[in-house]
Amino acid sequence: MASQKTVTPWYDKGLAFECTRCGACCTGAPGYVWVDEKEIAELAAFRGETVDEFTRKFVRLVGKSVSLIEKPGGDCIFWDKTQGCTVYPARPVQCRTWPFWPENIESPESWEHVTNICPGSGQGRVFTVEEIRASASRVHT
């Protein structure tokens, strides 16, 4: 059986990140925060709502997938200018894995773009290659 060659990524020394809860990843242009049934249930429980109540108020169908709705202008429905993320302890995987998304770690240039918009990227604890890969593999596609 042939062994699989492990490719050393450009971030082989790891990447630093510490969430500042600034909201840069939660606000701005419209987009999608993909959620699955488990995440919807966790968010609903955190907010003290039933899954049906939460889904009616905060979830939209996009093709065959579901996303949280947004405020007009594109901000996350759970972003508050004074409080920050109002569901932070129960935030979806997409939010938990930021900034270690596949497209953000594709190249040094893509990571540089992230560090230009996210003040926590490039700061704080250095995550290992294994942690970064594990995070990127959890992102809903």
N, C-alpha and C positions, 0 to 999 in steps of 0.2 A: 504494500500500500504506500503510495507516494505521500510524502509529507507536504502539507500546504505551506507555502512560503508566506510569512507574515511581513507585510509591507510596513515599513516605519513611516508614520505620518510626519508631516512637516512640523507638527506640534509635539514632537517626541519628548520634549522637556516639560510638557504640560502647559496649561493655560490658566491664568488667574481670573477669578471672578468673585465678586461679592455684591449681592443685590443691595442697592441703595434705596429701593422702593420709590424711585423717582418717577416711574410711570412712562418712561420713554418707549417701552415695549408694549404698553397698554393703550397708548393714545396715538392719534394721528390718522393716517390714511385708512380707509375701510379695509377690512380683511376678514379672516375667519379664525375663531378659536374652536377647533374641533373638539368634540366631547363624545364619549361613549356612555353606555347605560350606567356603568359603575360610577363614572365621574358625575353624571347628572344626579344619581342617588346621593352621592357624597355632598354635593353642593346643596341639594334640597334639604338634607338632614342638617347641614351646617346652618342653613337659614331658617330652620324650623318649619319647613313646608313639605307637603307631600310631593312625590315625583310628578304627579299630574299637574299640580299647581305650578311647580317650578317650570315644567316643560311648557305649559301654556304661556307663561310670562316671559321666559328667557331663552327659549330654544327655537331654532329655525331649521328647516330641512333645506339642504343644499345638494341637489342631485340625490344620491343615495346616502349621503352623510349628514350629520347634524353639527351645527355650530351654535355658539352663544350668539344672541342678537347684539347689536351695537347701538350706541347712542347716535343721534344725528352727527355727522362729521367723522365717524369712525372710531371714537373712543369705546373701550370695553364698557359694557353695561354695568360692570362692578367696579369701575374706577371712579373714585371721588377725589376731587382736587384737594380737599383738606385731610381726608382720612387715608388716602391711597387705595390700595386694593381692599375692598370690603369683604372679600372671601379668601384672603391670603392663606389661612391654614388649610383650606379645602380647594385651593386653586387646581385647575386641570393639569394634566401631564404636560401639555404644550407650554404652559406657563412655568411649571416646575423645571423643565429642561432648558429653558432659555439661559444663556445664549448658545448652548451646545447643540444646535440644530444642524443637520447635515449640510445645509447650504451655507451656514455660518462658519463651518470649520473646513470647508472644501479647499481653501487656499489661504495663504497669508494675507492676500488682498481682501478676501471676503471677511476675514477676522478683523482686519484694519477698519473696514467699513463699519462693523459692529462696534468697535471701540470708539468710533467717531460719534455714534448715536447713543451709546449706553455707557454712562459714567462708571458703572461697576465692572465692566469688561476691561481686563488688563489690571485690575486692582484686587487686593485681598488674597484669599487662599489660592494656592496653585492646585488645580485639579490634575490628576494623573491621566495618561492616555487611556487607561482602562476605564476610569470614571467618565471621561468625555465620550468614549465610544458607547458605553452603557447608556448614557444620557441620550445621545443621538439615536440609538436604536429604539428608544421608547416613544419617539415622536410619531404621532398619527400621520399617516400619509394618505 
